[in-house]
Amino acid sequence: MARPLRIEFVGAFYHVTSRGDERKEIFKTVADRQRFLSYLSSSTTRYGAVIHCYCMMGNHYHLFLQTPHGNLSQIMRHINGAYTTYYNVKRHHAGHLFQGRYKAIVVEADQYALQLSRYIHLNPVRAGMVEAPEHYRWSSYTSYIGTEPHPPWLDVNFVLGMFSSDLPVRQQRYRKFVEDLIGKEYGSPLQNTVASTILGGAGFVENIMADYLEQKIERPDVPAVRALNRRFAVENIITKTQELVDDPKLAREVALHICHRYSGEMLKNIGAQFGFGDSAVVKASTRLEARLNSEAALRDMVKEILRSLGRVKVQT
């Protein structure tokens, strides 16, 4: 099974989901669901997780959470690991409960928190389990609208605070925000996820790549890295360089160098774009690199092109 790309940093927000192995039920009884909630609770006290939203379905669950200590892996080992142990012991079962590893998407919370919370809370409605989200017992929605008290480990204030500072007002507005979509066709906010890994605007994606992926971007065995690398496809590099460099000859030299150093593409494929053989690509890129060491204006030009492609922190 392909390895997922994990991005962890202090204060990160995530949408996390995990499914039962072979899509089998992971919650069979009320006691199972209550035990899972207890592990959400203990993840906040032991590991500092901040749980903003949850929904437990039959064979999977959704979480919207934050990691003030940058320790998502530790948090999820606790939640999934402890629940698997409980489930297996209770049923004299051995082996995997969940289908592979959990799926975690880094989220730009300011832009997507409201949409994600609504998407999570409407899960039972979309599945035809209930007509309205407040009728579903096993999500955080009733805590959001105030029909049930929220447990101390659940943080409803971050999302509700986007509506008003007055509690009754924000509960009412949030309820309207969610229920406005009932009976309507709507898309998932997760469809905007980049490489199955990052959900946010272009600037957020570029910053994540620069700050947390520079050491991983040369790992083509990870599917998400391959998808992110496609942002630096040879054709994109050539087009962007031509847009930013007026001199066609210099644009060609710079584009070839950036393709060689940053695209991750094979030499023969780069050469095919420029009419060069493998060795000629290397030699031309090396000549340009030598100029970068002595020409500050050229270095600045290359940095600007790389920034425009999303590589914010680069060495040239």
N, C-alpha and C positions, 0 to 999 in steps of 0.2 A: 504494500500500500504506500502511495506517495506521502512523503512527510509534509505536514503543514508548516507554513512559515509563521513563526511566533514573533510578535513584536511586543516587547514589554518595556514600560518606562513609568516613572513616578507620575501619578495622577491620571493615567490613561483610563479612558472609558471604553467599554466593550459591549457588543451584543454577543452573547454566548448561547449556543444551543448544542444539545447532545441527544442522540437518538438511541433507542434500544437496538441491540444486535439483531440483524435481520428484521428490523422494524417491529420487534416484539414489544409487548407492553412492559413498561418499567415500573408503573404504579398500578397495583392490582387492588389495593384496599385503602381505606381511609388512614389506617395506621401507617402504610407506606408513605403516603403523602405528608402526613404529619412528621414522620421521621426525616423526610427530605427537607422540610422546612426547618427542622432543628439543626440540620447541617448548614443551611444558609445562615441561621443565627450564629452558630459557633464559628463560621468563617469570618464574621465581623469582629468577634471578640478575640479570636486567636491570631488572625492574620490581617486584620484591619480592612477587610473588604467593605465596600459601601454598596449595598444592594438597593437599587432604585426601582426596579420592576421585576416581576416574575410571572410566569404562567406555566403550570404543570398540565400537560395534555396526557394522553394515554401512553404513547410510546416515545415521547420526547418532552423536552422542556425548553423554555426561553428565559434568559436572564439579561437585564441591562444593569451593568455594575461598573464600579470604578475601583481602581487600585492605587490608593495613596502611597503605597510602598513599592509599587512596580513589581508585584509578585503574583501575577495571574496564575502562573503554573503551580505555585504552591497552594493557592486558593482552590484551584480546580482539582488538584490531587486530593485535597481534603474533601471537597464536596462529592465528587464522583467516586473516589476511593472508599470513603466511609460508607456511602450509600450502597455501593456494590457489596462490601463486606456484610453490611446489615441484611441486604436482600438475599445473598447466597446462604448465609447462616440460617436465616429464617426458613428457607425453603430447601435446605440440604442440597444446594446447587453448587456446582463448581464451574469456573470459566468466566468468560466475558459477559457482562450485562449490557454495556454500551457498545455501539457500533464504531469501532476505532476510537480515535481521540476526539475530544470536543472540538467544535468549530468556533473560533473567536475572531470577530471583526473589530478592528480599532475604529472608534467612532469620533467624529468631530461633534461633540455634544451640543455646543451652542447652536449648531445648524440642524442636528438630527434628533435630539433628545425627545422632543414632542412627538415627532412622527413615529419614532421607534416605540415609544411607550404606547401610543395608540395602536400600532400594529400588533404589539404583544398582547394588549388587553382585548383586542378583537379576534384573537385566534380562535376561541371557542365558538364565536358567532360564525366565522368563516367556515368552520368545520361542521356547522349545523347542529352543534351540541346544545345550544341555547339560542333564544331569540334576542336577548340583550346581555351585554357583558356583566351586568350586576347580578345576573342569575347564576353565574358560574362561581363556585365556591373557591376554586383553587388557583386564583390569580390575585394580584395586588390591586385590582381595580376598585373593589369596595372600600379599600383603605384610602384610595385617592378621592373618591367622591364622598367619603365620610359616613357611609351607611354601616361600616364596621370600623372599630378602632384599629389603627395600624400598629403592628408589633414594634417594639422599640428598636429592633434591628433593621427595620425597613425605612429608608429615607425617601419620603414623598415630597419633601420641600424643594428639592432641586428642580424637579419638573413643574410642580404646581406654582413655584415662585415666578415662572415665566408669564403667569397670567395676572397676578395681583399679590399685594402684601396682606390682604384681608382674607383669612382662611375660608369663610363661607363663600365669598365671591369667587375665589380661585377654584374651589371645588365645583361650583356650579358651572363656571366657564369651561373647566376641563371636561366635565360630563358632556356638555354640549359639543365640545370639540371632538370627542370620541364618537358620540352617538350620531353626529351629522353624517357619518359615513355608512351607517347601517342601512342595508338595502341598496347601496350604490356600488357601482364598479369602481375599483381603485387599485392602484399598483402598490407593490411593496417598496418601501424606501430602500430595502436591501438590494434592489435591482441596480442601484447606482454604485454598488461596491466595486472598487478597483481591484482586480486580480484576486477576488474572493477574500481580501485581506483588509482593505482600508475603505471606510465610508466617510467622505468629506469632500469639500471643495478642492479645486485644483491646487491652491496654495497649501492646504493642509496635507494633501497627498505628497506634494513636493518636499515639504518640510520633514514629514515622516521618513521619506526616502533618504533625505540628506542626513538627518540626525541619527537614524536608527538602522538604516539598511546599507550604509556604505561598506560595512565589513561582510555583508551577506550577499551583495549584489552579484558576486562572482560565483554563486552557488547554483548553477543551472539545473542541478538535479531536483531543486525544489520548485514545484509548478508555479507558485505565486511569484517567485523570483523571475522565472521565464516570462511571465506575463508582464511584470514590471519592466523587465529589460526591453520588451517590445516597444516601450515608450521611446527607446533609443535605437529604433530600427534605422538601418542605413538610409533609407529613403527620407525619414523624418529629419535626420541629421543634415543631409544634403539640402533639403528644402529650407530648414531654419537658417543654415549658414548662408545660403544665397539671399535670404531676406535681410540679413544683418551685415553682410560684407559686400561693398559696392564693386570691388575689383574682382571680376570673374576668375582670374587666374589664382589670386590669393584665396578666394572662397573655395575653390577646388582643393587647394593644398590644405587648408584648415579643415575642411570637411573630411578629407581622407584621414588626417591625423586623428580627429575626434572619433571617426568610425573605428579606426584601428585600436585606439586606446580604451574607448568606452562602450562600444556597441555590443561586445561579446560575440560578434559575428565571425564566422570563419574567414580566413584570409582570402580564399578563393572567391567567396561571395562578395567581399569588399572589392577585390580586384576586378570582378566582373562589372561592377558599377562604374569603375574608373578606367577600364581598359588596361589594367596592369596585371602582371603575374604576382604570385605570392611574395617573392623576394623584393620586387619593386615596391609593393605596398609598404613593407617594413622599412626600406631605405628612404622612401619619401616621407613617411611619418617621422623617422629619426631626424631627417634634415629639418623638418618643421620644429621638432622638439628642441633642437640645438638653437634655433632662432628664438624660441620662447625664453631661453635662459638669458638672452642679451637684449631683447626688445620688449620693454615694459608695455608699450602700446599694443603690441601683438598679444601679450599675455592677458591684458585686460579684455581684448576683443574675444579671445577664446573663453575666458571666464564668463563673459556676458552671454555667449552662445550656450554654454553649459547651464547657466542659470535659467535661460529661456526654455531649455529642455527639461528642467526639473532637478538638475544636479546642483543644489545650492551650495554645498560645501565640497569644493574640489581642489585638487592640487595640480598645477600645470607647470 
